[in-house]
Amino acid sequence: PRGIMHDAAMCAGADARIVPPETKVYQETQKLARLAQASLLVTDESRVNQKLPDRIWTLVEAQAIARQLDRSSPLYQTSQAQIPEWQAYVRDLLQLQMASTIAGSGQRHTLELAIAQAKEIGSDRPSQDYANRLVSQWREEIEQLADRPYLARAQQLAELGTIKGYKAAIAQAGFIGVGRPLRNEAQTIVAHGRKQIQVLEDRPLLTEAEELAKKKKYSAAIEVASKIKRDRELYKQAQSEIKSWIEAQDRGSIEKAISFAQKGKLTDAIVTASEIGPDRPLYKEAQVWVADW
């Protein structure tokens, strides 16, 4: 019987959206749509996307409609049988509404009180799934309250911009465990901190190398910059600069070789240009000169 009422009411619920308001059957289809929604709340509440106050109103309205049904209605008996269930569901939802109000202050003790209220709803109640979702939400809020100070402290320490500050920030963020709501934010701080530590550790090497390159001491600059390893944050930048220094170094060699050639010292020119190996960026250009000489 409930299935018949549910299916009929669901059809009416669909029809209610297409029946013009000015027709005689409009009011009836609207009533049946309300019954359909109330029935769905009890039988499969996960399919109903309504906030708590709307759920309560749906059930209260359905009870009023059911009591007004004519005894000759095919839905009369089944709707009357559902009234006690709807009443019990309303009581549960009112309890959840009260729990939600308590939780609204966002304090740990009020959230814990709200969870206790929601957990009083038994496993045999149709509203338990909804209650469980609220409990999960409130537990997540409690975890956020517990972890937020660690995250705030980690952010403050990272803002110092020092190796010591970043290490302390990583330690603070590490208190936020796997599965916690703020875990991703914490891991972002950890990842950023580790990168910045590498930058601060290796920046002096790169600065030293750049100063040597300014003095055209390219071999020394390359040697210093090469100390920055592949897994470090400044590795790509160091390699890019090394490449430019190698090219500048080889350009100097070619210019020196050309100078020798202009003075008629072709052997010296060839030897100098030939020092540029096949793995160097200006190798082909050097070989053109060698062949010409």
Secondary structure as UniProt FT lines:
FT   HELIX           2..16
FT   TURN            17..18
FT   TURN            21..22
FT   TURN            24..25
FT   HELIX           26..44
FT   HELIX           45..47
FT   HELIX           52..68
FT   TURN            71..72
FT   TURN            74..75
FT   HELIX           76..103
FT   TURN            104..105
FT   HELIX           108..118
FT   TURN            119..120
FT   TURN            123..124
FT   TURN            126..127
FT   HELIX           128..158
FT   TURN            159..160
FT   HELIX           163..173
FT   TURN            174..175
FT   TURN            178..179
FT   TURN            181..182
FT   HELIX           183..214
FT   TURN            215..216
FT   HELIX           218..225
FT   TURN            226..227
FT   TURN            230..231
FT   TURN            233..234
FT   HELIX           235..262
FT   TURN            263..264
FT   HELIX           266..274
FT   TURN            278..279
FT   TURN            281..282
FT   HELIX           283..292
//
